[in-house]
Structures are given as C-alpha cells and as structure tokens.
Amino acid sequence: MLLHKDGLIELNYDVKWDVLSVRWPDLNGITISELEFSFAKLIDTLRHYDIKNMLIDTTASKVSEITQEQHLSLLIRFVKLVMTTRLQKLARIETADAGRENVVDIAAEEAINRLGIQFDFRNFSDEVSALEWLKQA
C-alpha cells in the first residue's frame, strides 16, 4: 500500500508483514530542509502506523555532491529520529559504492556503540534476503 510519495521518497507499507519499504532519496541537488521534511514524513509514518520493520533501498540514491562528513552527519541524525519510534528491525539494501558503504559502516558502529540503538540493523545485498530477515519473528 502506497502511503506517501514525493520528489524524494516513496513509502510503501506491507500490512501483512508490518514492513515499511523506503526508496532512499538521491541526496544530490536537494536542500537540507527538503531532506528534513522527508525524514519527518517517514518518522511520522512509522509512528502513526506503529511500524516495527523497515526496509531501506539505497541502490538508486546518489551522494556524490556531499562530503563523507555531511553524509555521516545525516545518517546519525536519521538514526536519532528512528530511535524515537517503536521500530524493531531495519534492513538496508547496500550499494556497490565502497566509499559510501564505509560511511554507513561508521554510522552503524556509532549508532550501536554511542547512541545505543534499540532496534536490529543489518545490510543486505538484495531485497529478497532483506525481506526474509524482516519477516522472521
């Protein structure tokens, strides 16, 4: 079920499995306020539907116009927002960009060690594996 779609993100909800699928936005050419609006919409959706599982597909998004430090800062800000919901599992479909994946690994390590996230997080190379993991009790 399509819950939201704008120029940055698309949110689809599978009611049967309680999985919110998110197409991660292309970060090139957008403003921070646009990104924050989309983050707010995503967080509001997680809260409103009390969603426990989320799949983020990052394969089509680009981040070449921002620095690794900016990217890391955005990811940490996003994790802090997600921590205000009742999310239990977050699966992410990774990209083929090794530099970008390194930033994500740093953000994940910081989220686990410094922020103490309360949800499970895993990276996957494909959607099928990610959904299988999310559907496990």
Steps between C-alpha positions, in 0.01 A plus 500: 500500500648833393496735801703791367687606190670829425804612308737342752353191664242233440344313794325168439349301786444125507229460763526120516870506597505846662782615270546856380705509179685824432675610183790704642520845342766616260694749713645686202344839433265513799495735794525398864147634560363275223678202651379584851142524371531152349659363818213650703243339268675164535517523881136614521401197291696262725324645804150529353490138382717377791723321249753252635700413185656723235679426175711779351606463138802723439605350168369785283599794719811707439712693749786628284425868565541477878808424705541182702475713816167649385373154407600361839331791677176442306505129579553560872219757503274248324587225752418734790158567346434129445588437865193706597273237341415141594694354206650158576683408178664706227629329186699696243579399144858609447658669201803401294683819611772388745566853629134554573468163671797592718312810620193286573715254697641788708150636562371155600791449740440841655126434527559171676785605729429865577127541447395155621240430234216278614424343161680234296686626192641300211628570150402272212607472139148423375137569586393136530750426778413823679127425495557143620689634801235764573222240489669276758344524845 
